[in-house]
Amino acid sequence: MSEFAAELQARVDEVDAELMRAHAAFDDHAVEVLTGRLENLLRIADQHHVDVRYPSDWAQ
């Protein structure tokens, strides 16, 4: 895995974990902001043909 792909995966993992915490806390604003961040990261991954995974499904 390239350094770019590894960093992108790490950022996806961080945002995903924050998103799960915000969802559990019923923090709608944080969920909205973090969902946008996750979508941006996934878009970047797609544009650069980097396969990232994320355990939660909040962004879908």
C-alpha positions in Angstrom: 0.0 0.0 0.0 1.4 3.4 -1.0 1.9 6.1 1.6 -0.9 8.1 0.0 -3.3 5.1 0.2 -2.3 4.4 3.8 -2.8 8.0 4.9 -6.2 8.1 3.1 -7.2 4.9 4.9 -6.1 6.3 8.2 -8.2 9.5 7.6 -11.2 7.4 6.6 -10.9 5.3 9.8 -10.6 8.5 12.0 -13.6 10.2 10.4 -15.6 6.9 10.5 -14.9 6.5 14.2 -15.9 10.1 14.9 -19.0 9.6 12.9 -20.1 6.6 14.9 -19.5 8.5 18.1 -21.5 11.5 16.9 -24.3 9.2 15.7 -24.4 7.5 19.1 -24.6 10.9 20.8 -27.5 12.0 18.6 -25.4 15.0 17.5 -27.1 15.7 14.2 -24.8 18.6 13.3 -21.6 16.6 13.8 -23.1 13.7 11.8 -23.8 16.0 8.9 -20.3 17.5 9.0 -18.6 14.2 9.4 -20.7 12.5 6.7 -19.5 15.3 4.3 -15.9 14.7 5.3 -16.3 10.9 4.8 -17.9 11.4 1.4 -15.1 13.7 0.3 -12.5 11.2 1.4 -14.2 8.4 -0.5 -14.5 10.6 -3.6 -10.8 11.3 -3.4 -10.1 7.6 -3.0 -12.3 6.9 -6.0 -10.6 9.5 -8.2 -7.2 8.1 -7.4 -8.3 4.4 -7.7 -7.5 3.7 -4.0 -9.6 1.0 -2.5 -10.5 2.1 1.1 -12.8 0.4 3.5 -14.9 1.7 6.3 -16.7 -0.4 9.0 -19.8 1.7 9.6 -22.5 2.5 7.0 -23.5 6.0 8.2 -22.5 7.6 4.9 -24.7 5.4 2.8 
